Amino acid sequence: MAGNAATRVRASSSGDSRRPRLSGDPRASMLISLAETYGTRSAIETANRMVRAAQSLTGEYPNLDFGLVTLTRALDLPPESSIALFALGRTVGWIAHAIEQYADNQLIRPRARYIGPVSPVR
């Protein structure tokens, strides 16, 4: 089975430089598009081969982490930049929620309720 998987990875990564169809996490699609616009061609080609190989093996599409790493590599940023970019996006979201709550004079309430077991209070 491993030989079969290796053959599929090699076949999916050889020669075909067309951009794979991106679905799944829209944040990953946006980050990969930014990398394609502003990044190095070699990093994009490598990422596209990886996406095609992963899709052929698992059927999965790129997630946020893959998009962040692709952008980081395409822009030749330090490796730890992926974490910083993630934190920046999360922080902007928190600030947006705070502004919205302040403007509406009410807290944003989650739409779900936890229904799992209750842990004893220590």
C-alpha positions as CSV (number, residue, x, y, z in Angstrom):
1,M,0.0,0.0,0.0
2,A,2.9,2.4,0.8
3,G,4.3,1.9,-2.7
4,N,0.9,2.7,-4.2
5,A,0.7,5.9,-2.1
6,A,4.2,6.9,-3.1
7,T,3.4,6.3,-6.8
8,R,0.3,8.5,-6.5
9,V,2.3,11.3,-4.8
10,R,4.9,11.2,-7.6
11,A,2.3,11.1,-10.3
12,S,0.4,14.1,-8.9
13,S,3.5,16.2,-8.4
14,S,5.2,15.7,-11.8
15,G,5.0,18.4,-14.4
16,D,1.5,19.7,-14.0
17,S,1.9,23.2,-12.7
18,R,-1.8,24.2,-12.9
19,R,-3.2,25.7,-9.7
20,P,-5.4,23.1,-7.9
21,R,-9.0,23.9,-7.3
22,L,-9.2,25.2,-3.8
23,S,-12.2,24.4,-1.6
24,G,-12.6,24.0,2.1
25,D,-11.3,26.7,4.4
26,P,-11.8,30.1,2.6
27,R,-9.0,31.6,4.7
28,A,-6.5,29.1,3.3
29,S,-7.7,29.9,-0.3
30,M,-7.2,33.6,0.4
31,L,-3.7,33.2,1.9
32,I,-2.6,31.0,-1.0
33,S,-4.0,33.5,-3.5
34,L,-1.9,36.3,-1.7
35,A,1.1,34.0,-1.9
36,E,0.6,33.5,-5.6
37,T,0.3,37.3,-6.2
38,Y,3.2,38.4,-4.1
39,G,5.4,35.3,-3.5
40,T,8.1,33.4,-5.2
41,R,7.2,31.0,-8.1
42,S,9.1,28.1,-6.7
43,A,7.4,28.2,-3.3
44,I,4.0,28.4,-5.0
45,E,4.8,25.4,-7.3
46,T,5.9,23.4,-4.3
47,A,2.7,24.3,-2.4
48,N,0.5,23.4,-5.4
49,R,2.2,20.0,-5.8
50,M,1.7,19.3,-2.1
51,V,-2.0,20.3,-2.3
52,R,-2.6,17.9,-5.3
53,A,-0.7,15.1,-3.6
54,A,-2.7,15.6,-0.3
55,Q,-6.0,15.7,-2.2
56,S,-5.2,12.6,-4.2
57,L,-4.3,10.7,-1.0
58,T,-6.8,12.0,1.5
59,G,-9.4,14.0,-0.4
60,E,-8.7,16.9,2.0
61,Y,-8.3,20.6,1.0
62,P,-5.7,23.0,2.5
63,N,-6.5,24.3,5.9
64,L,-5.5,27.6,7.6
65,D,-2.2,26.3,8.8
66,F,-1.2,25.3,5.3
67,G,-2.2,28.7,3.9
68,L,-0.1,30.5,6.6
69,V,2.9,28.4,5.9
70,T,2.6,28.8,2.1
71,L,2.4,32.6,2.5
72,T,5.3,32.6,4.9
73,R,7.5,30.6,2.5
74,A,6.4,32.4,-0.6
75,L,7.3,35.8,0.9
76,D,10.6,34.3,2.3
77,L,9.6,35.3,5.9
78,P,11.2,33.8,8.9
79,P,9.6,30.4,9.8
80,E,8.0,31.7,13.0
81,S,6.1,34.3,11.0
82,S,3.3,31.8,10.4
83,I,2.4,31.9,14.2
84,A,2.7,35.7,14.2
85,L,0.4,36.1,11.2
86,F,-2.2,33.7,12.9
87,A,-2.0,35.7,16.1
88,L,-2.4,39.0,14.3
89,G,-5.5,37.8,12.5
90,R,-7.0,36.4,15.8
91,T,-6.2,39.7,17.6
92,V,-7.9,41.7,14.9
93,G,-11.0,39.5,15.3
94,W,-11.0,40.1,19.1
95,I,-10.7,43.9,18.6
96,A,-13.6,43.8,16.0
97,H,-15.8,41.9,18.5
98,A,-14.9,44.4,21.3
99,I,-15.8,47.3,19.0
100,E,-19.1,45.6,18.0
101,Q,-20.0,44.9,21.7
102,Y,-19.2,48.5,22.7
103,A,-21.2,49.9,19.8
104,D,-24.2,47.7,20.6
105,N,-23.8,48.0,24.4
106,Q,-24.2,44.2,24.8
107,L,-22.0,41.2,24.9
108,I,-21.8,38.8,21.9
109,R,-23.3,35.6,23.1
110,P,-22.3,32.2,21.7
111,R,-25.0,30.3,19.9
112,A,-24.1,26.9,21.4
113,R,-24.5,25.4,24.9
114,Y,-22.1,22.9,26.4
115,I,-23.9,19.6,27.1
116,G,-21.0,17.4,28.2
117,P,-20.2,16.1,31.6
118,V,-19.7,18.7,34.4
119,S,-16.3,18.6,36.1
120,P,-16.3,18.7,39.9
121,V,-15.2,22.1,41.3
122,R,-11.9,21.9,43.2
